[in-house]
Amino acid sequence: TCFKVMDTKKLAFEGVQDEIKIIGINSCGGCPGKKAVTRAVEMVKRGADTIVLASCITRGNPIGFPCPHAEQMKTAIEQKVGESINIIDYTH
């Protein structure tokens, strides 16, 4: 579903005018998101201008159990990559 809403530019991707190019897909590295920051930094080094936290992490889609560390991961990523990188905290 994440790829479908991205491809059709719906929900979190509404209003995106530019072409969306995936440059990397990563997991958080397991609880408590121990590799989320380093992986986000690596994606930025490879050219990412946006980091997307999938809805399975932030909203618990489809099982209804969001990650209890999602907000902490988002904050840590924002602090590390800086304000020039867009953070989207859900997909659908």
C-alpha positions, 0 to 999 in steps of 0.5 A: 500500500505504501508504494501504491499511494506513493505511485498515485500521489495520494494521501501523504503524497498528495500535492507532490508535483515532482517525480518521486524516486525511491533511493532506499528502503530500510527497516528501523533495525528493530526495537527501539529503532536502533538503526533508524537514525544512521540509516536515514543519514545514509539515505540523505548522503545518497541523495534523499531529500525526504525521509518517509516513516511508513504507516506500519511504524507510526500508525500501526497499519494494518495491524493496529499496533503503532511502534511505541518508539515512533515519535522518538525515532522521528525526533532523533532523525529530524535532529540528525538530518537537519531542517533541509530534509523533509520528514513524512510521518505516514504513508496511508 
